[in-house]
Amino acid sequence: MIELEESVVLPLLARLAAPGRSALDAACGTGRHAAVLESHGCVTIGIDQSEAMLDVARNKLPNALFERGDVQDMPFEDASFDLAVISLALCHLADPRGAVAELARVLRPGGTLVIADPHPMGGILGGQAYYGGVGRGRTMTYVRNHRHSTSTWLAAFRHAGLSVVDCTEAPFTDEQIGGDPSAAFHPEAARAALTGLPSLWIWELRVPE
């Protein structure tokens, strides 16, 4: 999923980034998007709840600033950034409206927000984020994913005062389909069910001038 996301989001960030622009990588993890923003001359800040992730990001990008924080209550003044990105993170919230409003709050008029998240159609065969394996006395670890509907996103954007510039619905790759747990048992059925369905959507949003 990350490989598919990067095929769309990284060129989008490259188009939006520019020297001197202030940029926020929200829920930044190890700073993979912050690295792109910084490489294009942006003054970059990342925020995440995981200190372990932030330590990796700080070691990778010593010139960027990384802070621990919650995307639903960020420690930044209003209108602090020209550009913000949050990727594969809002799916962990049952309701994304508060976080979307907070991201809009910290953007300047005319600023751009990029959101990448799992598409609800991509959850037809499950859709949680599973890690590790199953062993004696050990179940597979997972992170809860919520696949938000179109109406949920549009309500969140409307509540935050954001305008939709574009929306890309990126379809499942062959590698994703082959890696779906269902493909281990019924590969032909998995391919028939998932081929052509959107796995992710990427929203480009704008704060009105």
N, C-alpha and C positions, 0 to 999 in steps of 0.2 A: 504493500500500500504506500509506503514511503517513496519507493521508486516511482510509482505512478504519480503521486502528489508532486514530487520534485520536477517531473517532466512538464508540468503546467505552471507550478508556482514559481520556480526559479527564473524562468524567462519573464514572467510577469513582474517579479521584484526587480529584475534587471532593467525593465522598461520604466518602472516607477522611481527607482532610486536615482540619486544625483548627488554630486559633491556638495557638502554643506547642509543637506537635508537632515532633519532629525527623525530618527526611525526607532520604532519599538518592536522588539521581537517578544511577543507575549506568550507565556507558557513555553519559553524558549528551549527547554531541555538542554541539550549539549551545545546549543548555539549554531545549529546548521544554517538557519536563515539569517541570523546575525552576521555570519561570515560573508554571505552574499551581499548584504546591505553595506557592511564595512568595506568590502572590496570595491564597491562603487562609490565610495567616498562619503557615505552617510555617517553622521554622528549617532552611534548606535547604543541603545540600552536594551538589555534583556531582563525579563522577570520570570521567575519560576518558583514553585513551592519546594522543590527538591534541592537541598544543598549539595548532594552528590552530583547531580546534573550540572549545577552551577559551577562546581569545582572544575569539571571537565571543560565547560565553556570558557572559564577564566583562563585556564592554561592554554587553550587553543587560541583565544583572542585577547591578549593582554591589554590592547588599546581600547577595547569596548568595556562598558560598565554593566555589571550583572548584579541584580538585587533579588533577595528573596521576597516573595509577595504573592498575593492572591489576585487573579485577574478580575474578580468580582469586587475588589476594593483596593485599587492600586495607589501607591504612595506618590502620585504625580499631580501637579497642578493642572487645572483646566487648560486646554489648548496648548499642550506641551510638545506635540509631535506633528510632523507633516505626513508621516506614513506609519502604519502599524500592520503587523501580520500576526495571525494566530492560526495554528495548523494542527489538526488532529488532537484537539484539546477540548473544545466546547462539547464534544460528544460525551464527555465524562460528567456533564451537568445535566440533571433532569430537565431544567429549564434554562436556556441560554440568554434570556432577555436581560437579566441583570448585568452579565458580563458584556454583552453587546453594547448596552447603554454606557457602561464604564469605559469601554474602548472608544466609543464615540465622544465621550466627555473629554478625553485627553488628546483628541485630535483637533488641530486648528481648522478654521473654516477653509474649505477647499481641500482638506486632507483626505487621504485614501486609506481605507481599511480592506485588507485581504483576509478572507476566512476560507480555510479548507477543512472539510469535515466529511465523514462517511455519509454516503447517500442512503436514504431509507430503502431504496430498491436493492441495494447491495446486501441487505440483511435478510434476504429471502430464505437463506439456508442457515441462519444463525446470526453471527455478526459480533460476538464478543471478541475482545482482544486476549487471546490465550497465549500463555508462555510456559516453557518447560514441558515436562512429560509426566506421565502417570506411572507411579511405581508402588511398591508395597507400602501401604499406609500413607500414601501421598497422592493427593488429587492435583489435577492441573491448575495452575494459578491463572487467574484472569483479571482483567480490568473491565469494569462495567462500561459498556458503550450504549449511549442513547442515540438513536438515529432520528433526527428531528425532521419533521415534515415541512413541506413548502409553506404551509400556512403558519407554522411556528416561526420559521425564519422571517417571513414577510411581516408578521406582527412584531417581532423583535426589532426589525429594521425601522418600521414605522414608529414604534415607541421611542427609539433612539434618535429619530430625525434623520436617518440615513437614506440616501438615494441609491438605488441599484444601478450600477454602470454596466455590469456584465455578469453572467453566470455560465460557467463551463461545467458540463456533466461528463466526467472522464470515465470511460467504460472499463470493465474488468480486463486485465491483461491475461494472456495465456498462463503466465506464471502464477498469478493469483488464483485462477480457476484450478490449476493443478495442485495448488497448496491448500485448497479448501478441504477441511476434514471429510466432507461428504465424498470428495473425489477418490478417497482411498477405498471406498466401498462401491460406489456407483459412478465411475468417471464419466461415462457417456451422459448419464442423467445430469450430473453437475455441469458439464459443458453445455448441454442443451438449456439448462435453467439459467445459466449466468452469462453466456455469450451475448454481448450487445447491451447488457444491463449496465447502468452507471454504478460505479463503485464509490466515486467521490464526487462532491461538487465543490467548486471554487467560486466564491463570490467576490466581486470587486465592487466596493461601496464608496460613496463619497459624502463627506460632510458639506452641506450647502455653503456657498460663499456668504 
